[in-house]
Structure formats: structure tokens, C-alpha cells
Amino acid sequence: MRIDWVTCVFGPTFFGLVCSYFVHYVGPMQTSLTFATDNRLPEILDRLRARFPSPSVDRQDPLRQLVFGMVSEGAGPAVGVGVFNRLMAAYPHWAALRDAEPEALATLFVGLPRAAEKAEAVPEVLRAIEARVGDLSLDGLSKMNTEAAKGWLTELPGVSLAVASAVLAFSSLERPTVSIEGEAARVVRRLELCPAGAALSAVPRHVMERAPAHWRAKEFGAMSDGLKRLARVACHQGRAACAKCPLQDLCPSRNRQSATIIPFNARLKDGDTQPAAAEKVLSK
């Protein structure tokens, strides 16, 4: 019979309190206990960093990162940054942006996907934050564990799981989480870093479960950025440009010729599911 010396010495009550502390303040473990680590991931990260180097930048305030994420979601990097900079020049104070008319914001959002929707959502999310915490600030997230903070953010109007994850990973919060939008999820599926039928909302979890235990915000952030950029330059929807891909020898889907349509099923906030994006998965 195996005897747990921790329980014997300190007692079950003490052991339970320790576990509760870690779950509440530290958060759930970032990797699973299924020993499903994918040994390709360190090499994948190294190659993505080499192909898509990112300049070292100061981490932004979480609220600034949230607004940037909402504005730039689905847009190319240059377009997203350009629109966000115009927005900040026109509305340098959060209170002014909170009170901005959607019609005025729409003129700044030209070139963005879902521009009219975003023009409505940005002031709305600022009003929602102020109503919940009494201030235009997300500093309170620093007191939450990663999963609780992610849940809090996705309850806000217009905030997707990918944007919430980006806030935690790329802001001054520096949480170990991966942000994966539809384009990056295409790369993940072709690399078979998640099950073929995984919902879009589940893809980040599958990547994190397969990641090395020592990875933190820096590694997950670089992975998120690299996957998104790779999707745009090589891993296209339909037939990928495998010859341009730095990961082709690590990819089980390389050089496949035919395609079938498999939709991602995204979990909505009301609990229903619907196809979020029709993803062409190449088959042999």
C-alpha cells in the first residue's frame, strides 16, 4: 500500500488548503498530466522566430491591448496598427473614446474587417468595463488567475477568446496563454497539434497541453504571432504554399493535393454552437 507522506505529516486539511491556494491565486496548471507534449514545438517556435522576428517592444497597459486587439482582429498587421494609431491620435483619453459616436469611429476604421461592428463595440466595451469595476481600467485582472481573467474578459461585449488571450499574453500582465484566431488555427490543424474536429475555442488549449512545461508568456506570445504570420504568407486557405513554409518537414499535411471542407465549431456565449469558419483541410 502506498502511503502519501505529505498527507501523513501535515494532514488532509492542510493539503487541501495548499491545493486551493494554487488553484485560486496561481491558476490551473498550464500543461496537462497526459504526457502529450509534442516534441516538435520547440523546433517550430525556433523556426517561426527566425522567419518572423518581432522587435522588442514595451508591453502595453491591458486596456490599451484590449482595444488594439478588438480593432485589429482579422486585419493585416500594417492595417491594424495603422488604424489603432489613428484612433489613439483622435481619442487620446479613454473617456472620450467611451463617449465616441460609432459613426465617427467608422470613418477611422476604413479598411478593417467588420468596421461598422467594431465602431459599435469599442465604446460599448469601455462602458461595460466602467460599469463592472467603476473605472476605465483592467488593473484588477492582475489579481485573478489566468483562466478566471480570460473568462472575465470574454464576458465583455465584442471580446473574443483570441482577443482575451492576447490581452493576457501581450500586455503587462504577461500570462502564459496562446492567442489563436481562425487563420492561425488553420496552421495548428495542419500541423496536427489539435484533433481534426476540435472546436476553434478548444484549439489554444490543445496547443498549451502539448507545449513544454517551462514555456511562459514570451514563448506563447511568439508562437501566437508566428502562427498568424505563417498563415498569411504560406499556409493559405485551400492549397498551401508549402515551398515557402519553414515548417514543411515538420508538417503531416505538406504537399497534399485535394481538399475537403471541415467547419470549425465555435462555442457561443449563450451556449449554442455554430460553424464559425469553413476551413479547407487538405487531404491526401
MARLO-9232 format. One record per residue (C-alpha): x negated, y, z negated. Coordinates in nm, 4 decimals. Layout:
<sites>
x, y, z
X, Y, Z .
...
</sites>
This chain:
<sites>
x, y, z
0.0000, 0.0000, 0.0000 .
-0.1349, 0.3446, 0.0951 .
-0.1394, 0.5994, -0.1876 .
-0.1325, 0.9695, -0.0989 .
-0.3856, 1.1219, -0.3432 .
-0.2561, 1.4746, -0.2788 .
0.0881, 1.3771, -0.3991 .
-0.0528, 1.1841, -0.6953 .
-0.2753, 1.4663, -0.8174 .
-0.0524, 1.7659, -0.7528 .
0.2915, 1.6104, -0.7362 .
0.5541, 1.6160, -0.4594 .
0.6887, 1.9580, -0.5648 .
0.3504, 2.1265, -0.5175 .
0.3007, 1.9547, -0.1809 .
0.6440, 2.0706, -0.0644 .
0.5722, 2.4291, -0.1648 .
0.2476, 2.4287, 0.0312 .
0.4229, 2.2972, 0.3415 .
0.6988, 2.5560, 0.3047 .
0.4405, 2.8343, 0.2781 .
0.2703, 2.7338, 0.6002 .
0.5959, 2.6988, 0.7931 .
0.7256, 3.0393, 0.6778 .
0.4110, 3.2525, 0.6921 .
0.1826, 3.0728, 0.9338 .
0.4446, 2.9160, 1.1590 .
0.4774, 2.5710, 1.3051 .
0.1642, 2.4041, 1.4359 .
0.0687, 2.5213, 1.7820 .
-0.0054, 2.1759, 1.9160 .
0.1907, 1.8561, 1.8848 .
0.0839, 1.5468, 1.6985 .
0.1366, 1.3275, 2.0026 .
-0.2319, 1.3499, 2.1035 .
-0.1169, 1.4543, 2.4531 .
-0.3993, 1.7019, 2.5082 .
-0.4721, 1.7404, 2.8786 .
-0.8484, 1.7346, 2.9264 .
-0.8183, 1.9396, 3.2462 .
-0.7018, 2.2531, 3.0664 .
-1.0442, 2.3883, 2.9574 .
-1.1713, 2.3487, 3.3139 .
-0.8535, 2.5028, 3.4544 .
-0.8969, 2.8029, 3.2260 .
-1.2643, 2.8456, 3.3168 .
-1.1850, 2.8422, 3.6888 .
-0.8939, 3.0830, 3.6554 .
-1.1123, 3.3256, 3.4616 .
-1.3831, 3.3029, 3.7258 .
-1.1386, 3.3565, 4.0130 .
-0.9229, 3.6215, 3.8431 .
-1.1420, 3.8134, 3.5979 .
-0.9497, 4.0513, 3.3760 .
-1.1090, 4.3710, 3.2456 .
-1.1347, 4.4052, 2.8699 .
-0.8605, 4.6413, 2.7539 .
-0.7392, 4.7620, 2.4182 .
-0.4345, 4.5728, 2.3006 .
-0.1198, 4.7798, 2.3061 .
0.1420, 4.8509, 2.0441 .
0.4074, 4.5727, 2.0579 .
0.6862, 4.8117, 2.1580 .
0.4802, 4.9505, 2.4451 .
0.4043, 4.5941, 2.5576 .
0.7744, 4.5084, 2.5407 .
0.8773, 4.7998, 2.7632 .
0.5941, 4.7226, 3.0053 .
0.6979, 4.3568, 3.0195 .
1.0615, 4.4413, 3.0899 .
0.9720, 4.6932, 3.3599 .
0.7078, 4.4840, 3.5345 .
0.8762, 4.1420, 3.5126 .
0.8866, 3.9859, 3.8573 .
0.6823, 4.2650, 4.0189 .
0.3314, 4.2514, 4.1559 .
0.0601, 4.3771, 3.9170 .
-0.0063, 4.7040, 4.1029 .
0.3635, 4.7865, 4.1366 .
0.4437, 4.7048, 3.7745 .
0.1564, 4.9090, 3.6326 .
0.2291, 5.2000, 3.8646 .
0.5966, 5.2197, 3.7689 .
0.5190, 5.1855, 3.3994 .
0.2651, 5.4678, 3.4141 .
0.5204, 5.6916, 3.5866 .
0.7748, 5.6021, 3.3216 .
0.5393, 5.6886, 3.0354 .
0.4454, 6.0198, 3.2004 .
0.8119, 6.1148, 3.2355 .
0.9127, 5.9883, 2.8902 .
0.6112, 6.0102, 2.6570 .
0.8268, 5.9652, 2.3446 .
1.0392, 5.6596, 2.2665 .
1.3356, 5.8699, 2.1516 .
1.3517, 6.0403, 2.4906 .
1.3411, 5.7051, 2.6711 .
1.6107, 5.5703, 2.4377 .
1.8395, 5.8546, 2.5437 .
1.7486, 5.8475, 2.9122 .
2.0235, 5.8078, 3.1705 .
1.9949, 5.4911, 3.3797 .
2.0367, 5.6961, 3.6978 .
1.7265, 5.8990, 3.6096 .
1.5248, 5.5861, 3.5344 .
1.6356, 5.4213, 3.8594 .
1.4530, 5.6899, 4.0566 .
1.1307, 5.5893, 3.8781 .
1.1921, 5.2172, 3.9246 .
1.1894, 5.2188, 4.3036 .
1.0080, 4.9089, 4.4294 .
1.0865, 4.6938, 4.1258 .
1.2991, 4.3794, 4.1486 .
1.6346, 4.4313, 3.9722 .
1.5582, 4.8036, 3.9397 .
1.9147, 4.9092, 3.8519 .
1.9434, 4.6337, 3.5914 .
1.6145, 4.7356, 3.4303 .
1.7175, 5.1019, 3.4263 .
2.0141, 4.9991, 3.2124 .
1.8214, 4.7530, 2.9965 .
1.5260, 4.9660, 2.8824 .
1.7258, 5.2330, 2.6914 .
1.9616, 4.9628, 2.5674 .
1.6824, 4.7561, 2.4141 .
1.5390, 5.0617, 2.2372 .
1.8789, 5.1400, 2.0882 .
1.9146, 4.7778, 1.9777 .
1.5735, 4.7810, 1.8052 .
1.6552, 5.1044, 1.6237 .
1.9915, 4.9640, 1.5119 .
1.8266, 4.6483, 1.3759 .
1.5220, 4.7926, 1.1966 .
1.6103, 5.1615, 1.1555 .
1.3150, 5.2780, 1.3646 .
1.1704, 5.2579, 1.7147 .
0.9016, 5.0136, 1.6134 .
0.8205, 4.6432, 1.6298 .
0.5670, 4.6511, 1.3466 .
0.7890, 4.4177, 1.1452 .
0.7032, 4.1320, 1.3796 .
0.3619, 4.1076, 1.2147 .
0.5333, 3.9667, 0.9049 .
0.7039, 3.6862, 1.0979 .
0.5587, 3.3614, 1.2219 .
0.5240, 3.3209, 1.5964 .
0.8430, 3.1228, 1.6612 .
1.0544, 3.3494, 1.4403 .
0.9175, 3.6596, 1.6140 .
0.9828, 3.5049, 1.9556 .
1.3407, 3.4251, 1.8558 .
1.3929, 3.7775, 1.7222 .
1.2731, 3.9308, 2.0472 .
1.4795, 3.7079, 2.2755 .
1.7933, 3.8106, 2.0867 .
1.7417, 4.1643, 2.2166 .
1.9351, 4.2594, 2.5314 .
1.7401, 4.2065, 2.8511 .
1.4385, 4.0341, 2.6888 .
1.3465, 3.7019, 2.8483 .
1.1391, 3.4311, 2.6855 .
0.8476, 3.5192, 2.9154 .
0.8553, 3.8859, 2.8110 .
0.8862, 3.7954, 2.4420 .
0.5871, 3.5628, 2.4705 .
0.3866, 3.8334, 2.6483 .
0.4587, 4.0781, 2.3670 .
0.3219, 3.8323, 2.1128 .
0.0213, 3.7244, 2.3202 .
-0.0958, 4.0503, 2.4792 .
-0.0130, 4.3142, 2.2172 .
-0.1996, 4.3922, 1.8976 .
-0.0098, 4.1013, 1.7370 .
-0.2444, 3.8573, 1.9205 .
-0.0345, 3.5449, 1.8681 .
-0.1311, 3.2113, 2.0282 .
0.1519, 3.1681, 2.2761 .
0.1719, 3.1370, 2.6523 .
0.3921, 3.3538, 2.8748 .
0.5170, 3.1728, 3.1870 .
0.7577, 3.3211, 3.4390 .
0.9109, 3.1388, 3.7341 .
0.6101, 3.1825, 3.9640 .
0.3595, 3.0579, 3.7066 .
0.5913, 2.7699, 3.6197 .
0.5599, 2.6537, 3.9799 .
0.1848, 2.6116, 3.9281 .
0.2394, 2.4287, 3.5980 .
0.4772, 2.1828, 3.7584 .
0.2455, 2.1099, 4.0491 .
-0.0413, 2.0525, 3.8077 .
0.1920, 1.8163, 3.6189 .
0.1384, 1.9983, 3.2927 .
0.5091, 1.9527, 3.2223 .
0.7677, 1.6897, 3.3168 .
0.9150, 1.7306, 3.6646 .
1.2616, 1.8068, 3.5322 .
1.1611, 2.0359, 3.2453 .
1.3736, 2.3472, 3.1966 .
1.1977, 2.6758, 3.2625 .
1.2379, 2.7695, 2.8960 .
1.0549, 2.4484, 2.7938 .
0.7527, 2.4896, 3.0225 .
0.5465, 2.7073, 2.7808 .
0.5929, 2.4522, 2.5029 .
0.4654, 2.1696, 2.7224 .
0.1550, 2.3698, 2.8124 .
0.0843, 2.4546, 2.4491 .
0.1280, 2.0943, 2.3394 .
-0.1363, 1.9878, 2.5902 .
-0.3805, 2.2683, 2.5046 .
-0.6905, 2.2235, 2.2860 .
-0.6174, 2.2828, 1.9188 .
-0.8741, 2.5641, 1.8947 .
-0.7114, 2.7832, 2.1613 .
-0.5830, 3.1170, 2.0334 .
-0.4225, 3.4288, 2.1845 .
-0.7251, 3.5073, 2.4009 .
-0.7215, 3.1702, 2.5756 .
-0.3440, 3.1502, 2.6163 .
-0.3328, 3.5072, 2.7443 .
-0.5985, 3.4360, 3.0064 .
-0.4135, 3.1189, 3.1074 .
-0.0850, 3.3088, 3.1445 .
-0.2448, 3.5783, 3.3582 .
-0.4404, 3.3324, 3.5722 .
-0.1427, 3.1069, 3.6469 .
0.0690, 3.4030, 3.7540 .
-0.2004, 3.5401, 3.9838 .
-0.2724, 3.1993, 4.1325 .
0.0951, 3.1562, 4.2189 .
0.0837, 3.4751, 4.4238 .
-0.2363, 3.4143, 4.6177 .
-0.2287, 3.0382, 4.6791 .
0.0406, 2.8306, 4.5069 .
0.3268, 2.9709, 4.7131 .
0.6842, 2.8526, 4.7061 .
0.7252, 2.5909, 4.9763 .
0.3893, 2.4818, 5.1134 .
0.0963, 2.5989, 4.9019 .
-0.2303, 2.7309, 5.0461 .
-0.4328, 2.4577, 4.8771 .
-0.7536, 2.5505, 5.0601 .
-0.7542, 2.8823, 4.8729 .
-0.6898, 2.7274, 4.5325 .
-0.9756, 2.6907, 4.2817 .
-0.7845, 2.4066, 4.1149 .
-0.7188, 2.1865, 4.4176 .
-0.9353, 1.8951, 4.2997 .
-0.7512, 1.9007, 3.9642 .
-0.4028, 1.9155, 4.1166 .
-0.1992, 1.5966, 4.1783 .
0.0199, 1.7885, 4.4269 .
-0.2559, 1.9168, 4.6566 .
-0.2023, 1.8940, 5.0319 .
0.1454, 1.7456, 5.0107 .
0.3351, 1.7966, 5.3317 .
0.7098, 1.7728, 5.2676 .
0.9324, 1.9414, 5.0160 .
1.2438, 1.8753, 4.8111 .
1.4366, 2.1342, 4.6127 .
1.4435, 2.0857, 4.2354 .
1.6058, 2.3708, 4.0374 .
1.4733, 2.4908, 3.7059 .
1.7471, 2.4841, 3.4423 .
1.7125, 2.7831, 3.2136 .
1.8775, 2.7903, 2.8735 .
2.1024, 3.0943, 2.8452 .
2.1600, 3.2860, 2.5246 .
2.5182, 3.1650, 2.4978 .
2.4060, 2.8011, 2.5051 .
2.5060, 2.7241, 2.8632 .
2.2662, 2.6131, 3.1332 .
2.2458, 2.7145, 3.4948 .
1.9888, 2.6815, 3.7718 .
1.7505, 2.9731, 3.7205 .
1.5395, 2.9403, 4.0310 .
1.5262, 2.6900, 4.3140 .
1.1692, 2.5636, 4.3083 .
1.0334, 2.3770, 4.6069 .
0.8296, 2.0884, 4.4764 .
0.6140, 1.9297, 4.7438 .
0.6343, 1.5516, 4.7682 .
0.4142, 1.3020, 4.9449 .
</sites>
